[in-house]
Amino acid sequence: MARRRIIAGNWKMNKTPTEAVELVNTLAGLVKNDDVDVVYCVPAIDIVPVGAALMGSNVNLGAQNFYIEDKGAFTGEISAPMLKDAGVKYVIIGHSERRDIFGENDVMINAKVKKAFASGLSPILCCGESLALRKAGVYKEWIARQIKWDLDGVSADEVKKLVIAYEPIWAIGTGETATADQAEEVCKMIRDQIAEMYDAATAEEVRIQYGGSMNAGNAAELLSKPDIDGGLIGGASLKEDFGKIVNA
Ligand code: PEP
């Protein structure tokens, strides 16, 4: 079964609601591609206006985070059912910025993956190593451990609907991209790990993205690799270049 390509923009903490709608309109004619799932993961406050602006388009609405409870005394948080009700389809979980800046650990990330599935959202689960871990030569073990912890108790049927984003931290926002071979090595390793934890059919279906300074110039080569099914794009998702990545 051929896996469908998925190109997701991670807008991070960028764009006011007014600017967000402007960006949707700027990109509208550039991101059309019936063979690709296109996703905008926007700041929480932009979800409703961007959702309205995307009506009738091929672009899916995405979020960047949520808290694991449905509702209650959790000041400042939003829940998975709230995202679902607002039309969100995909949600990023375990981005390195949430792990490093906001202290999210694999126990929390695992709870979020389960909650997303229980709420009808498709997680984009991020994993990846620091420069120190890459230099120490233990990056594969590190990523394998992240995957094991983050998917603890998640069923094979759910994993078939999962998107995993391999994002080496040293390549995020640095302009330094992993080479296509470096990215493929880890994406293949992740697929092998899923086969080991589940079965070959599940590994064949799970979609694996590369993320880390992907841009209009390097996307085609990265996306030509057999185990790279798409991209999670930060900086370049805020520019017209995003359309070139969707159509790379
Ligand atoms: C990201 O943060 O998910 C990312 C890939 O960022 P950038 O493309 O800017 O490196």
Boltz pocket constraint, residues with backbone or C-beta under 6 A from the ligand:
constraints:
  - pocket:
      binder: B
      contacts: [[A, 10], [A, 167], [A, 171], [A, 172], [A, 173], [A, 174], [A, 175], [A, 211], [A, 212], [A, 213], [A, 214], [A, 232], [A, 233], [A, 234], [A, 235], [A, 236]]
      max_distance: 6.0
